[in-house]
């Protein structure tokens, strides 16, 4: 494939990568403003952690709604609408007059956030050559730590000047991505080719036929979401409160670990293209285990940073395989719905992570998050390795035009 013919695919991958990166940027603004929002609304870190829980809990609804729209009306228009909605709700969060309104807006943001990943991943995986899948899978998933990195840099640069409300106002900027998608991204050829067949497909039929696969993927994604959110959602607060690092040190640690996460996702995605999706996920999850003491119990800033870098290499390395893995396993006729929905139902199970870790810290560990983080992350790393070992493999599966499921 020559450089000229590759250009549409490059635009597509760029747009879908940015869609997930900017969605994650908007999500992680909450992590950086947690203590400031709690202070303004006169509440505690544990109570405000419900903002994370509600966002995660509502993401399956978004995955279902936007996935069905994308399966019926096309990936491209649904992606554009999705980006506009999550950006608008992010900006609205910064205008919340009280805690109740803020939590409602974060729940609605979760609906919009839940739709983006499945729609963007299906559009990409259906449109690129199969030989690209591993690398592009890692790149797409690297959008998540890229968004975290961007939020880290923006927080370090402007939080002192604009405050938490200004941070949420900046979150409206991803809406500009719609202009790029409209101008440079084409509809999925697989969706266009299978449109008539898809209109005759019953979602209930497909789910009944593939319920064992769906159950497996939901459990796997629950473990994966505990793996990522268990190492991320409260980590900025952990660095500031438990480890007493200053703003510059926190910014440096978070920036370094997210750069490592991007590298890990792309590298592990490439590895999975040659050796298979399951071995890549297993290796990354198991490598996280010996890093737990360095990651959670170090007290010197440089050791804290080293542990964070190593942990995110593994966490996002394992995640780098997920877009390709779920899309290859998906029933073709519901590919915009299935990967996003099982991913977000796993998120629903893991939605309690921030509240769970904070509550355990308050009740059993003198408000220190170190042991709760270790217990959660260590347990799910082992579970991911076990599930990947026992699960199916569909590397390089045909992802052509959908067909009717019976």
C-alpha positions as a printed Julia matrix, in Angstrom:
406×3 Matrix{Float64}:
   0.0     0.0    0.0
   1.6     3.26  -1.16
   1.87    6.49   0.8
  -1.01    8.1   -1.12
  -3.4     5.2   -0.52
  -2.44    5.03   3.15
  -3.46    8.63   3.79
  -7.2     7.95   4.51
  -6.27    5.23   7.03
  -3.78    7.56   8.7
  -6.46   10.25   9.06
  -8.85    7.66  10.44
  -6.42    6.32  13.04
  -5.45    9.87  14.03
  -9.07   10.91  14.51
 -10.03    7.85  16.57
  -6.86    8.08  18.65
  -7.62   11.74  19.4
 -11.26   10.94  20.16
 -10.25    8.55  22.94
  -7.35   10.72  24.12
  -9.53   13.8   24.5
 -12.28   11.77  26.14
  -9.7    10.55  28.67
  -8.41   14.11  29.08
 -11.89   15.23  30.08
 -12.26   12.25  32.44
  -8.95   12.81  34.23
  -9.64   16.47  34.87
 -11.77   15.05  37.68
  -8.73   13.32  39.19
  -6.75   16.56  39.25
  -9.53   18.67  40.69
 -10.82   16.14  43.24
  -9.52   17.86  46.37
 -10.43   21.37  45.14
 -13.99   20.36  44.25
 -14.4    18.57  47.59
 -13.22   21.69  49.39
 -15.61   24.02  47.52
 -18.61   21.76  48.1
 -17.61   21.11  51.75
 -17.37   17.34  51.41
 -14.73   14.6   51.75
 -12.54   12.79  49.24
 -14.46    9.56  49.85
 -17.87   11.14  49.19
 -16.68   12.99  46.09
 -15.15    9.77  44.77
 -18.75    8.94  43.83
 -18.14   11.22  40.85
 -15.78    8.53  39.51
 -18.21    5.77  40.41
 -21.16    7.42  38.68
 -19.13    8.18  35.55
 -17.96    4.59  35.28
 -21.37    3.14  36.16
 -23.13    5.06  33.38
 -20.66    4.14  30.66
 -22.44    0.85  29.73
 -25.59    2.81  28.9
 -23.55    5.04  26.59
 -21.87    2.03  24.99
 -25.25    0.48  24.26
 -26.96    3.64  23.0
 -24.14    4.94  20.83
 -23.19    1.43  19.71
 -26.68    0.71  18.45
 -26.77    4.08  16.69
 -23.41    3.33  15.06
 -24.52   -0.16  13.97
 -27.67    1.26  12.43
 -26.74    4.72  11.13
 -22.97    4.51  10.69
 -19.78    4.88  12.71
 -18.76    8.34  11.5
 -21.87   10.43  12.35
 -22.24    8.67  15.69
 -18.62    9.39  16.59
 -19.08   13.08  15.76
 -22.21   13.36  17.91
 -20.51   11.49  20.73
 -17.54   13.89  20.84
 -19.79   16.97  20.87
 -21.87   15.6   23.74
 -19.01   14.6   26.03
 -17.23   17.92  25.47
 -20.4    19.88  26.25
 -21.08   17.93  29.44
 -17.48   18.43  30.57
 -17.82   22.19  30.26
 -21.19   22.09  32.04
 -19.56   20.28  34.99
 -17.46   23.38  35.62
 -20.66   25.43  36.03
 -22.25   23.15  38.65
 -23.62   25.22  41.58
 -23.64   22.39  44.13
 -22.51   18.81  44.77
 -25.77   17.18  43.64
 -25.74   18.96  40.3
 -22.05   18.16  39.85
 -22.63   14.44  40.44
 -25.56   14.37  37.99
 -23.41   16.0   35.3
 -20.59   13.5   35.91
 -23.1    10.66  35.51
 -24.29   12.12  32.19
 -20.69   12.59  31.12
 -20.26    8.87  31.77
 -23.0     8.09  29.22
 -21.16   10.08  26.55
 -17.75    8.71  27.53
 -19.08    5.16  27.36
 -20.0     5.51  23.7
 -16.74    6.8   22.26
 -14.42    3.82  22.68
 -16.6     1.18  21.01
 -17.59    3.36  18.08
 -14.04    4.61  17.43
 -12.49    1.16  17.81
 -14.95   -0.53  15.45
 -14.57    2.21  12.84
 -10.79    1.83  12.96
 -10.5    -1.96  13.08
 -12.96   -2.41  10.2
 -11.09    0.09   8.02
  -7.4    -0.75   8.37
  -5.35   -3.68   6.94
  -5.22   -6.69   9.27
  -1.43   -6.4    9.43
  -1.83   -3.03  11.17
  -4.18   -4.24  13.9
  -1.76   -4.98  16.71
   0.14   -1.72  16.41
  -2.99    0.38  15.85
  -4.72   -1.37  18.76
  -1.87   -0.29  21.01
  -1.95    3.22  19.56
  -5.72    3.57  20.03
  -5.53    2.43  23.63
  -2.54    4.71  24.15
  -5.04    7.51  23.65
  -6.12    6.91  27.25
  -2.74    7.62  28.89
  -2.22   10.35  26.29
  -5.31   12.06  27.65
  -4.04   11.54  31.2
  -0.69   13.04  30.17
  -2.4    16.04  28.58
  -4.48   16.57  31.71
  -1.3    16.34  33.78
   0.45   19.02  31.74
  -2.57   21.32  31.62
  -3.06   20.95  35.37
   0.58   21.78  36.05
   0.48   24.8   33.73
  -2.85   26.48  34.46
  -4.63   25.06  37.5
  -3.19   27.73  39.8
  -4.56   30.42  37.48
  -7.96   29.06  36.43
  -8.99   26.81  39.33
 -11.11   23.69  39.05
 -13.94   25.39  37.17
 -11.53   26.69  34.57
 -10.08   23.21  34.14
 -13.52   21.85  33.25
 -14.1    24.78  30.89
 -10.94   23.78  28.99
 -12.59   20.37  28.56
 -14.89   21.78  25.86
 -11.99   22.01  23.38
 -12.31   18.38  22.14
 -15.46   19.51  20.32
 -13.13   20.92  17.66
 -12.17   17.35  16.73
 -15.54   17.02  15.0
 -14.31   19.37  12.27
 -11.37   17.05  11.56
 -13.57   13.93  11.53
 -16.05   15.58   9.18
 -13.33   16.66   6.74
 -10.96   13.68   6.72
 -12.66   10.47   7.95
 -14.67    8.11   5.75
 -17.35    5.67   6.85
 -16.33    2.08   7.61
 -16.43    0.05   4.36
 -17.55   -3.04   6.31
 -20.5    -1.12   7.77
 -21.51    0.26   4.37
 -21.25   -3.16   2.71
 -23.32   -4.93   5.35
 -26.0    -2.3    5.94
 -28.97   -4.23   4.56
 -28.02   -7.45   6.33
 -27.55   -5.55   9.59
 -31.03   -4.05   9.41
 -32.44   -7.59   9.57
 -30.32   -8.61  12.54
 -31.86   -8.88  16.0
 -29.57   -7.85  18.87
 -31.33  -10.31  21.17
 -30.69  -13.15  18.7
 -27.0   -12.37  18.51
 -26.62  -12.05  22.27
 -28.41  -15.36  22.89
 -26.12  -17.1   20.44
 -22.94  -15.6   21.91
 -23.82  -15.25  25.61
 -20.85  -17.3   26.81
 -18.46  -15.1   24.85
 -20.18  -11.99  26.19
 -19.94  -13.22  29.8
 -16.25  -14.02  29.39
 -15.49  -10.62  27.89
 -17.41   -8.76  30.61
 -15.51  -10.53  33.38
 -12.21   -9.94  31.6
 -13.02   -6.25  31.15
 -14.02   -5.92  34.81
 -10.57   -7.16  35.77
  -8.93   -4.86  33.22
 -10.84   -1.84  34.5
  -9.9    -2.54  38.11
  -6.32   -2.85  36.81
  -6.31    0.59  35.19
  -8.58    2.58  37.49
  -6.96    0.96  40.52
  -3.64    2.49  39.47
  -4.95    5.84  38.22
  -8.11    7.36  39.71
  -6.78    8.17  43.17
  -3.09    8.15  42.3
  -2.72   11.92  41.97
  -4.36   12.35  45.37
  -2.12    9.57  46.76
   0.99   11.38  45.54
  -0.15   14.7   47.0
  -1.6    13.51  50.31
   0.13   10.26  51.31
   3.5    10.9   49.66
   3.37   14.7   50.16
   4.87   15.51  46.79
   4.65   19.08  45.51
   2.9    20.13  42.33
   6.07   19.94  40.21
   6.96   16.49  41.53
   3.4    15.2   41.02
   3.38   16.59  37.5
   6.73   14.96  36.72
   5.69   11.55  38.09
   2.36   11.54  36.28
   3.88   12.76  33.01
   6.6    10.09  33.14
   4.19    7.27  33.92
   1.85    8.26  31.11
   4.68    8.43  28.59
   5.59    4.92  29.77
   1.96    3.86  29.38
   1.9     5.05  25.77
   5.1     3.15  25.02
   3.8     0.03  26.78
   0.51    0.0   24.91
   2.08    0.35  21.47
   4.89   -2.13  22.2
   2.54   -4.77  23.61
   0.13   -4.27  20.71
   2.96   -4.93  18.26
   4.03   -7.96  20.27
   0.49   -9.34  20.11
   0.49   -9.12  16.31
   3.27  -11.7   16.17
   2.73  -13.85  19.25
  -1.02  -13.6   19.82
  -3.31  -11.4   21.91
  -3.58  -13.68  24.94
   0.16  -14.22  25.57
   0.72  -10.47  25.35
  -1.99   -9.73  27.94
  -0.74  -12.47  30.26
   2.87  -11.29  30.14
   2.01   -7.66  30.86
  -0.31   -8.52  33.77
   2.17  -10.88  35.45
   5.06   -8.43  35.1
   3.08   -5.92  37.19
   3.17   -8.14  40.29
   6.85   -7.74  41.31
   6.51   -3.97  40.81
   3.8    -3.55  43.47
   6.11   -2.8   46.46
   8.15   -0.24  44.52
   4.97    1.37  43.16
   2.99    1.66  46.39
   5.46    1.8   49.26
   8.37    3.91  48.01
   8.77    7.25  49.77
  11.55    8.96  47.84
  10.25   10.88  44.83
  12.55    9.21  42.29
  11.6     5.71  43.51
   7.92    6.64  43.47
   8.38    7.77  39.87
  10.25    4.61  38.92
   7.49    2.44  40.36
   4.81    4.47  38.57
   6.63    4.17  35.24
   7.05    0.41  35.57
   3.46   -0.12  36.64
   1.97    1.82  33.74
   4.22    0.07  31.23
   2.51   -3.13  32.35
  -1.04   -1.85  32.89
  -1.36   -0.03  29.6
   0.76   -2.66  27.87
  -1.95   -5.2   28.67
  -4.64   -2.7   27.65
  -2.92   -2.08  24.32
  -4.13   -5.48  23.11
  -7.79   -4.95  24.06
  -9.18   -2.99  21.05
  -7.94   -5.61  18.57
  -8.84   -8.54  20.83
 -12.46   -7.51  21.44
 -13.12   -6.45  17.86
 -11.71   -9.72  16.5
 -13.91  -11.72  18.88
 -17.03   -9.63  18.24
 -20.01  -10.94  16.25
 -19.67   -8.91  13.02
 -23.23   -7.59  12.84
 -22.97   -5.81  16.22
 -19.31   -4.82  16.17
 -19.96   -1.2   17.17
 -22.07   -2.39  20.11
 -20.4    -5.57  21.39
 -16.81   -4.46  22.19
 -17.89   -1.18  23.74
 -20.73   -2.73  25.71
 -18.72   -5.59  27.23
 -15.91   -3.11  27.98
 -18.3    -0.74  29.73
 -20.2    -3.46  31.58
 -16.81   -4.47  32.93
 -16.4    -0.83  33.89
 -19.74   -1.0   35.71
 -18.44   -3.84  37.84
 -15.26   -1.85  38.49
 -17.09    1.44  39.04
 -16.73    1.11  42.79
 -12.92    1.11  42.58
 -12.23    4.66  43.83
 -14.82    4.45  46.59
 -13.63    0.95  47.52
  -9.98    1.94  47.77
 -10.74    5.14  49.68
 -13.13    3.38  52.08
 -10.62    0.6   52.79
  -7.96    3.22  53.47
 -10.24    5.1   55.87
 -11.45    2.01  57.72
  -8.43   -0.27  57.95
  -5.23    1.58  57.02
  -5.34    4.96  58.73
  -6.47    6.79  55.56
  -3.4     5.53  53.67
  -4.16    4.31  50.14
  -1.02    2.21  49.65
  -2.31   -1.16  50.85
  -5.78   -0.83  49.27
  -4.12   -0.09  45.92
  -1.82   -3.11  46.25
  -4.64   -5.46  47.21
  -6.85   -4.41  44.31
  -4.18   -4.25  41.63
  -2.39   -7.44  42.65
  -5.61   -9.45  42.71
  -6.81   -8.34  39.3
  -3.39   -8.76  37.67
  -3.52  -12.44  38.61
  -7.13  -12.68  37.41
  -6.29  -11.13  34.03
  -3.47  -13.62  33.49
  -5.76  -16.53  34.38
  -8.63  -15.34  32.17
  -6.34  -14.64  29.22
  -4.82  -18.11  29.55
  -8.28  -19.72  29.53
  -9.88  -17.52  26.87
 -10.32  -17.7   23.08
  -7.9   -16.34  20.48
  -8.96  -14.77  17.17
  -5.85  -12.94  15.97
  -6.23  -11.67  12.37
  -9.88  -12.79  12.2
 -11.72  -11.6    9.1
 -13.48   -8.3    9.81
 -15.19   -7.81   6.5
 -18.85   -7.07   5.82
 -21.26   -8.07   8.61
 -23.69  -10.9    8.02
 -27.01  -11.89   9.51
 -26.7   -13.74  12.84
 -29.17  -16.56  13.44
